[in-house]
Amino acid sequence: METDSSVPGNRNMEEGRRSGRDAHAPGHELRAMVVFGVGAQVYALPVGDVHECIPAPALSPLPVDLPHLPGWFWLGRTRVPVIDLAVLMGARPPVALHASDLLYRPLLLCAVAGMETGMGVHPGWVALLVDRVMDVMQVRADAIMPLGIDRGAGDCIVGEIDRGGEPPAIVMEMDGVLRHSERHRLSGLMAREEQRAALWTADGARDV
């Protein structure tokens, strides 16, 4: 598989979802996986966890200094927090990100259940900042093997995919990327941004 910095189109995601549902034989069911790189490591997320691959826009800072949360961006009328997977997975030390640092780093836009807002609990958006998106591939369910070693990445790592002569892809799931307590804290951070914007609006200022 050739690695590049291109972002697969949304059509490929939809095709992966459809074909992944077509095979129902036990042990032979196909799972569509988004394959991406973070540092020197290759990872994979189920297509069902990834809504879209998008270029990284300029980010607005969060009101606290958390190394793996470089900021947020607008998606329509919704603020979407960004998680830098390179920092979260320990592949790169935390540094301040400038617009030029984001030019060739795509985002995986993911829906996360259980995000709390003033309107209650609902699925929310989180974007994963990665180094490169490589492919959308079909994998047999029984080809996802348990990890041979402890990679120290917590609950988000569930297995690995043998890719022949290439390095294996480490399989992640979004339910482990953000634990319940982390979702609650992230929801609180975004709620603070909403409150700050409301204060500016009340004073007649424009939220930017």
ZALO-911506 format. One record per residue: x, y, z of N, C-alpha, C, O in turn. Coordinates in steps of 0.001 Angstrom, whole numbers, padded with zeros to 6 digits, always signed. Each point is the difference from the previous one (the first is absolute). Example, Ala and Ser with C-alpha at 12.3 -4.5 7.8 and 13.67 -1.06 7.14 Angstrom:
2
+013190-005690+007800-000890+001190+000000+000900+001200+000000+001036-000019+000665 -001386+001069-001385+000820+001190+000060-000770+001090+000730+000509+001108+000169 
This chain:
208
+000838-001190+000000-000838+001190+000000+000871+001237+000000+000905+000116+000826 -001158+000803-001728+000818+001198-000104-000547+001075+000922-001202+000265+000016 +002079+000346+000741-000381+001054+000920+000081+001339-000697+000976+000284-000694 -002009+000553+000875+000047+001351-000523-000762+000910+000945-000500-000450+001031 +000409+001714-001372-000643+000973+000858-001391+000375-000504-000587+000966+000487 +000053-001704-001446-001293+000339-000551-001110-000412+000961+000180-000874+000849 -001329+001523-001003-001154-000306+000817-001029-000693-000873-000457+000596-000976 +000063-001849+001287-000996-000680-000822-001305+000780-000033-000368+000652+000977 -000323-000722-002098-001268+000708-000127-001085-000656+000824+000130-001154+000407 -001221+001905-000157-001115-000536+000775-000633-001201-000684-000531-000886+000669 +000582+000848-001991-000586-001129-000721+000637-001312+000430-000696-001006+000140 +002018+001000+000075+000678-001216+000425-000482-000466+001359-000121-001203+000235 -000158+002143+000671-000509-000350+001317-001350-000699-000131-000237-001034+000625 -000654+001613-001450-001321-000583-000158+000069-001380-000635-000732-000906+000400 +001622+000738-001406+000150-001304-000622+000494-001025+001007-000424-001156-000015 +001333+001593+000896+000506-000899+001026-001098-000444+000945-000037-001162+000405 -000869+002082-000045-001092-000362+000888-000934-001001-000660-000423-000972+000625 +000101+001218-001905-000930-000898-000677+000583-001391-000153-000657-000986+000335 +001884+000890-000837+000581-001315-000253+000288-000722+001303-000017-001231+000041 +000284+001985+001037+000235-000641+001286-001250-000657+000529+000104-000926+000805 -001307+001366-001226-001239-000605+000479-000447-001163-000868-000916-000734+000372 +001544+000559-001512-000508-001001-000938+000439-001415+000345-000663-000954-000404 +001761+000786+001140+000506-001334+000303-000404-000370+001410+000343+000707+000947 -001084-001831-000787-000539-000376+001296+000461-001363+000470-000449-000451+001054 +001314-000222-001772+000457-001314+000431+000792+000133+001295+000893+000842+000091 -001213-001680+000934+000705+000096+001278+001510-000117-000201+000474-000906-000686 +000265+001816+001280+001450-000023-000101+000529+000556-001301+001184+000322-000098 -002055-000201-000923+000436+000511-001291-000615+001361-000304+000193+000525-001096 -000928+000058+002037-000597+001306-000206+001099+001034-000232+001005+000033+000710 -001219+000800-001708+000975+001018-000332-000260+001261+000808-001144+000428+000152 +002212+000158+000364-000081+001271+000703+000812+001022-000781+001170-000227-000307 -001791+001342-000009+000705+001075-000693+000770+000820+001026-000556+000410+001019 +001841-000171-001290+000874+000701+000933+000657+001188-000694+000452-000117-001139 -000398+001254+001820+000763+001158-000457+001423-000159+000530+000207-000061+001212 +000765-000004-002106+001396-000204+000375+000719+001347-000064-000081+000707-001004 +000784-000358+002080+000669+001291+000064+001297-000124+000791+000214-000972+000723 +000638+001965-000873+001292-000011+000658+000125+001094+001036-000479+001118-000190 +001138-001461+001299+000361+000961+001041+001463-000258+000332+000330-001042+000567 +000546+001973-000910+001421-000264+000136+000395-001158-000906-000381-000040-001170 +001142-000894+001712+000431-001166-000771-000993-001151+000073+000192-001016-000668 -001253+001151+001468-000936-001094+000219-001219+000135-000903-000455+001105-000296 -000065-002253-000136-001219-000055-000804-001152-000456+000896+000132-000964+000754 -001260+001668-000845-001179-000322+000797-001196-000214-000923+000049+000310-001190 -001127-000848+001767-001244-000185-000743-001177+000230+000933+000017-000401+001164 -001036+001053-001700-001269+000192+000698-001114-000571-000853+000039+000137-001223 -001046-000781+001837-001146-000441-000792-000648+001171-000728-000115+001095+000552 -000298-001325-001768-000638+001057-000784-001226+000539+000735-000318+001183-000117 -000370-002033+000867-001167+000461+000749+000319+001050+001041-000886+000744+000420 +002150-000671+000008+000412+001019+000975+000375+001316-000663+000069+001031+000670 +000174-001050-001973+000501+001179-000709-001078+000514-000943-000427-000701-000918 -000003+001926+001155-001042+000570-000859+000587+000564-001286-000597-000115-001070 +001781+000729+001186+000555+000709-001150+001478+000277+000232+000438+000135+001142 +000330-000051-002226+001382+000485+000039+000010+001411-000583-000486+000216-001110 +001036+000740+001850-000015+001388-000443+001374+000624+000215+000740-000431+000883 -000391+001436-001674+001239+000742+000270-000114+000726+001335-001089+000409+000403 +002200-000254+000269-000010+000687+001289-000090+001510-000216+000856+000569-000677 -001874+000096+001237-000084+001454-000108+000821+000660+001108+000595-000685+000832 -000566+001999-000827+000610+000719+001119-000799-000293+001267-001227-000090-000045 +001916-000058+001166-000637-000388+001253-000053+001177+000961+000919+000817+000061 -002010-000748+000685-000113+000952+001102+000425-000699+001288-000309-001177+000186 +001007+001874+000702+000499-000655+001213-001114-000299+000988-001021+000687+000033 +001232-001729+000779-000901-000325+001097+000382+000833+001220+001113+000522+000069 -002029-000392+000898+000288+000853+001152+000947-000609+001018+000279+000626+001022 +000217-001817-001267+000980-000624+000892+001147-000531-000849-000121-000139-001217 +001229-000154+001878+001179-000504-000704+000085-001511+000185+000513-000484+001009 -001024-000257-001998+000079-001464+000006+000826-000406-001224-000372+000338-001124 +001481-001054+001316+000938-000254-001102-000623-000655-001226+000370+000327-001127 -001319-001258+001333-000543-000737-001142-001249+000654-000583-000612-000563-000908 +000216+001742+001406-001161+000714-000524+000461+001364-000522-000033+000985+000737 +000459-000921-001995+000546+001261-000525-001033+001077-000262+000365+001161-000188 -001666-001513+000170-001005+001021-000237-001296-000561-000557-000278-001194+000111 -000509+002077-000714-001282-000392-000573-000238+000807-001285+000700+000974-000274 -001700-001401-000505-000363+000716-001224-001504-000068-000186-000688-000800+000634 +000199+001647-001507-001428+000020-000305-000339-001067-001043+000692-000128-001010 -001748-000629+001256-000616-000883-000997-001455+000436-000103-000837-000401+000809 +000542+001226-001811-001310+000635-000029-000127+000934+001196+000757+000961+000133 -001729-001254+000740-000221+000801+001210+000463-000739+001254-000369+000360+001118 +001172-001384-001317+000456-000828+001114+001505+000147+000194+000754-000019-000973 -000317+000165+002202+001419-000003+000329+000476-001441+000157-000584-000774+000758 +001640+000422-001472+000517-001372+000036+001398+000011+000626+000904+000632-000545 -000709-001318+001680+001342-000072+000586+000891-000949-000782-000477-000967-000595 +001780+001250+000600+000982-000792-000742+000940-000693+000983+000500+000616+000941 -000270-001900-001173+000951-000785+000785+001190-000316-000891-000161-000589-001069 +001347+000974+001498+001229-000293-000736+000451-001413+000388+000545-000210+001083 -000778-000754-001982+000327-001394+000328+001495-000217+000185+000400-000870+000775 +000430+001635-001463+001445-000167+000148+000426+000281+001435+000882-000676+000529 -001503+001668+000101+000303+000313+001396-000660-001009+000930+000621-000474+000952 -001887+000146-001231-000722-000939+000856+000680-001360+000048+000042-000631+001056 +000496+000166-002195+000620-001316-000079+001485+000034+000351+000669-001032-000051 -000150+002201+000406+001396+000097+000405+000993-000036-001142+001189-000231+000221 -001662+000457-001459+000901-000028-001150+000740+001311-000185+000998+000049-000719 -001474+001023+001363+000604+001314-000212-000242+000848+001248-001096-000042+000559 +002084+000805-000109-000232+000865+001156-000960+001128-000353-000065+000414-001157 -000673+000085+002128-000957+001080-000290+000710+001294-000350+000939+000415+000680 -001399+000212-001746+000506+001320-000401-001191+000827-000477-001028-000544-000403 +001180+001848+000454-001041+000871-000531-000095-000176-001514+001014+000041-000697 -002228-000236+000192-000207-000219-001428-000383+001304-000685-000901+000710+000445 +001600-000409-001532-000313+001159-000823-000721-000465-001266-000044-001194-000297 -000516+002143-000438-000751-000349-001213+000854-000810-000964-000498-000932-000632 +001783+001273+000510+000871-000724-000928+000219-001447+000434+000281-000855-000840 -000405+000567+002140+000172-001363+000492-001174-000896-000381+000110-001225+000046 -001235+001835-000424-001224-000752-000283-000249-000192-001488-000975-000651-000377 +001833+001201-000478-000258-000028-001438-000159-001404-000544-000863-000237-000845 +001680-000705+001312-000005-001347-000558-000410-001049+001032+000290-001184-000170 -000948+001603+001215-000474-000933+001025-001527-000021-000020-000622+000966+000444 +000003-002024-000940-001461-000044-000095-000642-000297+001354+000665-000402+000955 -001974+000613-000906-000810-000306+001167-000955-001140-000321-000566-000061-001091 +000393-000840+002050-001043-001019-000067-001145+000480+000878+000126+000057+001223 -001232+000286-001848-001162+000503+000730-000810-001187+000518-000485-000817-000782 +000342+000729+002094-000623-001171+000630-001163+000432+000885+000081+001013+000696 -001166-001790-000728-001128+000215+000903+000271-000760+001290+000367-001175-000029 -000549+001848+001158+000241-000599+001308-001281+000059+000805-000544+001082+000220 +000047-002241+000228-001222-000050+000789+000264+000518+001405+001117-000084+000511 -002164+000622+000105+000092+000366+001404+000637+001333+000281+000395+000253+001138 -000274+000623-002137+000521+001345+000246-001116+000837+000622-001126+000006-000497 +001438+000698+001582-000994+000768+000733+000097+001478-000354+001091+000558-000111 -002250+000061-000063-000069+001441-000196-001154+000524+000835-000642-000754+000731 +000385+002039-000844-001144+000561+000706-001326-000576-000483-001019+000132+000678 +001029-000766-001841-001218-000606-000543-000131-001462+000394-000930-000674-000442 +001850+000168+001273-000060-001391+000413+001130-000816-000596+001020+000548-000420 -001206-001872+000384+001020-000905-000509-000380-000413-001415-001139-000392-000252 +002094+000481-000671-000275-000316-001400+001309-000358-000678+001072+000261+000546 -001144-000859-001737+001248-000237-000739+000651+001325-000369-000660+000896-000526 +001942-000774+000798+000728+001211-000337+001119-000310-000974+000282-001162-000292 +000357+002220-000213+001083-000157-000963+001349+000207+000676+000168+000900+000823 +000782-001740-001181+001392+000141+000386+000827-000278-001249-000310-000918-000759 +001358+001704+000544+000869-000201-001161+001371-000478+000472+000582+000580+000916 -000071-001632-001541+001312-000550+000309+001007+000529-001008-000134-000239-001200 +001134+000949+001679+001065+000507-000873+001042-001092-000184+000603-000464+000968 -000391+000051-002228+000950-001070-000318+001042+000552-000968-000126+001125-000484 +001156-001923+000204+001055+000456-000905-000326-000248-001464+000376+000790-000866 -001073-001883+000586-000331-000333-001380-001113-001053+000002-000047-000865+000875 -000839+000950-001857-001027-001020-000219+000399-000789-001231+000265+000572-001057 -000224-001889+001197+000636-000832-001019-000975-000788-000862+000213-000139-001204 -001290-000384+001813-000838-000919-000764-001294-000244+000749-000102+000278+001195 -000891-000802-001909-001170-000641+000597+000015-001435-000485-000168-000260-001191 +000368-000676+002113+000192-001395-000395-001028-000908+000660-000511+000279+001085 +000227-001376-001782-000908-001019+000521+000819-001082+000722+000985-000507-000536 -001402+000172+001736+000726-000977+000812-000995-001018+000543-001059+000364+000511 +001408-001644-000628-000838-001019+000618+000049+000149+001511+001056+000277+000570 -002220-000465+000089-000073+000177+001443+000994-000900+000724+000590+000408+001000 -000400-001631-001496+000915-000916+000683+001461+000280-000330+000889-000690+000499 -000629+001707-001345+001388+000379-000298+000524+001055+000966+001187+000324-000017 -002074+000215+000866+000420+000958+001018+000472-000799+001202-000806-000567+000738 +002117+000526-000548+000611-000863+001000+000287+000772+001285+000181+001217-000031 -000140-001931+001173+000415+000662+001249+001424+000511-000136+000806-000543-000756 -000514+001593+001500+001339+000575-000043+001024-000986+000550-000239-000677+001000 +001399+000611-001683+001060-000885+000469+000740+000550+001206+000571-000763+000780 -000574+002103-000617+000681+000626+001136-000884+001105+000554-000931+000459-000660 +001232-000044+001867-000718+001113+000601+000559+001304-000550+001154+000342+000256 -001968+000383-001008+000466+001242-000609-000308+001219+000871+000258+001133-000405 -000803-001361+001590-000179+001077+000959-000899+001120-000452+000238+001154+000357 -001271-001451-001136-000867+001059-000515-001382-000026+000631-000901+000704-000456 +000721-001511+001503-001269-000004+000704-001103-000727-000737+000247-000900-000802 -001494+001318+001096-001165-000740-000467-000325+000214-001467-000832-000725-000546 +001458+001693-000113-000380+000276-001389+000598-001007-000977-000450-000067-001144 +001451-000719+001554+000631-000987-000873-000647-001360+000218-000016-000506+001122 -000518-000090-002185-000750-001251+000136+000608-001154-000793-000448-001136+000156 +001444+001382-000993+000587-001083-000783+000924+000559-001068+000331+001186-000005 +000080-002071-000902+000842+000441-001104-000315-000811-001246-000502-001122+000079 +000806+001709-001233-000266-000628-001287+001327-000301-000669+000829+000892-000175 -000626-002145-000200+001195-000383-000746-000131+000507-001428-000979-000308-000680 +001953+001081+000220-000031+000568-001347+001090-000600-000878+000567+000682-000853 -000280-001954+001067+000981-000677-000822+001403+000470+000313+000444-000074+001146 +000263+000561-002166+001367+000444+000197+000123+001400+000575+001109+000480+000231 -002251+000189+000006+000032+001351+000561-000276-000052+001495-000528-000998+000489 +000872+002050+000247-000273+000010+001442-001487-000198+000268-000828+000470-000780 +000467-001160+001872-001417-000195+000307-000685+001308+000325+000641+000958+000430 -001948-000922-000638-000808+001155+000382-000611-000280+001368-000647-001028+000196 +000852+001937+000741-000537-000140+001339-001448+000503-000003-000258+001146-000369 -000676-001995+000777-001428+000318-000082-000443+000758+001248+000208-000449+001127 -000822+001609-001356-000530+000823+001078-001524+000009-000074-000585-000315-001037 -000050+000680+002156-001436+000254+000022-000252+001281+000777+000635+000242+001026 -001555+000577-001507-000236+001303+000602-000490-000091+001435+000267+000901+000795 -000981-001972-000442-000484-000133+001372+001143+000024+001007-000197+000396+001149 +001391-000816-001569+001133+000007+000914+000839+001260-000090+000740+000322+000929 -000848+000399-002047+000789+001232-000144-000439+001027+001039+000835+000676+000601 -002149-000560-000391-000540+000910+001008-000809-000807+001014-001081-000495-000319 +001599+000363+001530-000761-000644+001071-001134+000916+000434-000057+001168-000382 -000856-001725+001197-001177+000770+000411+000409+001281+000709-000554+001061-000286 +001516-001136+001207+000428+001184+000738+000623+001043-000934-000170+001203+000200 +000902-001682-001232+000624+000919-000948-001044+000665-000878+000135+001173-000348 -001184-001920-000016-001079+000598-000789-000690+001093+000811-000327+001065-000522 +000113-001349+001812-000648+000982+000861+000851+001259+000105-000528+001109-000075 +001833-001267+000249+000885+001162+000119+000055+000781-001305-000028+001230+000008 +000107-001943-001130+000056+000682-001290-001295+000752-000265+000018+001104-000545 -001149-001706+000934-001279+000686-000148-000018+001273+000829-000534+001023-000428 +001130-001092+001635+000059+001182+000852+000838+001105-000616-000358+001175+000082 +001476-001549-000702+000851+000991-000656-000740+000705-001132+000079+001220-000138 -000803-002001-000676-000715+000608-001110-001166+000856+000510-000346+001008-000616 -000264-001414+001749-001068+000807+000585+000539+001344+000465-000692+001013-000100 +001930-000993+000613+000621+001266+000399+000216+000910-001201-000149+001218+000102 +000499-001810-001239+000129+000798-001221-001342+000604-000401-000064+001152-000428 -001015-001937+000569-001338+000508-000307-000358+001162+000918-000557+001000-000451 +000875-001129+001742-000317+001061+000954+000786+001272-000305-000538+001104+000074 +001833-001271-000424+000825+001150-000327-000561+000721-001236-000056+001229-000046 -000360-002025-000959-000567+000593-001213-001299+000734+000312-000279+001052-000575 -000524-001617+001498-001263+000644+000359+000243+001345+000666-000759+000944-000217 +001809-000846+001028+000326+001276+000638+000383+001051-001033-000423+001152+000097 +001227-001547-001089+000378+000934-001057-001223+000438-000790-000137+001172-000350 -000752-002123+000070-001203+000320-000761-000889+000962+000770-000586+000917-000574 +000492-001142+001902-000830+000873+000839+000526+001422-000001-000770+000950+000145 +002087-000797-000309+000620+001329-000037+000004+000606-001392+000530+001090-000216 -001133-001817-000735-000060+000534-001345+001214-000312-000834+000134+000518-001109 +000764-001359+001616+001202-000359-000758-000296-001215-000856-000939-000749+000271 +001731+000559-001289-000162-001133-000911+000916-001128+000432+001193+000217+000212 -001756-001466-000073+000795-001180+000359+000804-000444-001201-000584-000279-001047 +001895+000203+001153+000851-000375-001117+000752-001250+000331+000781-000487-000818 
